[in-house]
Amino acid sequence: MSKKFFQPETRDAINRRLYKGLIIVQTAIYRVFFLNTAIYRVFFLNTAIYRVFKN
């Protein structure tokens, strides 16, 4: 067997690993964004409630 039969499989394996890594990064970014949004909502909601009942 010549080398060219193994190259596409190798490239496919590398691409699959890179794609899985990209999905992990995208998922992490989404989770951080979601958590930040949830935390800010709670913070601003608590601040608004505090301001309303403070007066």
C-alpha positions, 0 to 999 in steps of 0.5 A: 500500500502506498502512503496516499491511502493513509493521508486522507484518513489521517487528515479526516482524523485531525479534522474530527479532533479539531472540530470536536475542539471547536465544539468544546470551545463554542459550548464553553463560550455559550455557557459563560455567556449564559451564566453571566447573563443569569447572574446579571439578571439576578443582580439587577433584579435584586437592585431594582427590588431593593430600590423600590422597597427602600423608599 
